[in-house]
Amino acid sequence: MKSFVVAGLSALLLTVSGCSFTPEKSPTPRLHDLGPLPSGAEYLPMPWSAVDVTAPEWLKNDRIHYRLVYSDSTRVGVYTLDRWVAPPSELLALRFGTSGDGGPLRVRIELQAFEQIFEQPDSAKAVMRFRVSVHELRSRNRLAERTFELSTISPSPDAAGAVVSLADLADDAIERVRLWIEGTDLVNEPSARPR
């Protein structure tokens, strides 16, 4: 009888200890892209037919970055339960490429910042900084270059707010680059015309 009780207690202890040491599954991250194109955007003529987007090493991943400038401005954090479906440079290349209209130009974008910034615990903004250079499609001669820094208030100080506001900046970037190229009249310069 005594051995039966000891065996029973041993089995119970093994069962309890087995439960307590079983690792919990981490929740599956929610995946985000830049959403559908804004209404009517697909009908706007864009002066490029090729787009290249590059990014520094720290942006070559699927993480959504944020920065708490009110407490530690040099530390970059990432949201753990939300991610991009692809690195931001790939999402932007796809977005710019979808907007292209077969124009005579190639656009090269060097992404420098794509993050949410908290200036206070309860308020945040999205920031996108990039350098764009415009090249002839055939010869690849550089025609112009400019750096843009865009920002917009996040609708909420969290990952959902970061996704919405960064997606808005991506669409804003396309429009700003289009207007800049049109304003510099690069499309109508003889060297930029298709041969």
Order of alpha helices (4+ residues) and beta strands (2+ residues): alpha-beta-beta-beta-beta-alpha-beta-beta-beta-alpha
